[in-house]
Amino acid sequence: MGQRRAPAAPGISTEREPVTAEELTAAGVDLERDFPGATVDDFRRYPVLSEGGWFTVIKHQKTLVTVSREPWDLFGPIKPLSYGLLPA
């Protein structure tokens, strides 16, 4: 069977942003020790939704191992009309 991809909702997209060597070092990653043969280009940053809410993660794309996970906005990429009206 051929591979079929479900279409994304119109207007919603997420880019998997590249990370720098400095960001990986700050996350405690030693490429030689933790991911032998991997390069900085093998890692990406993007938002994920889990049972604990939205997080911004850095993952090794070949293994999907998370090397960094930081809390993000309450609604993630969705901005309600009231966003910014109430004090933080």
Secondary structure, DSSP 8 states (H G I E B T S, - for coil): ---------TT-----EE--HHHHHHTT--HHHHSTT--GGGEEEEEEEETTEEEEEEEETTTTEEEEEEE--TTTT---TTTTTS--
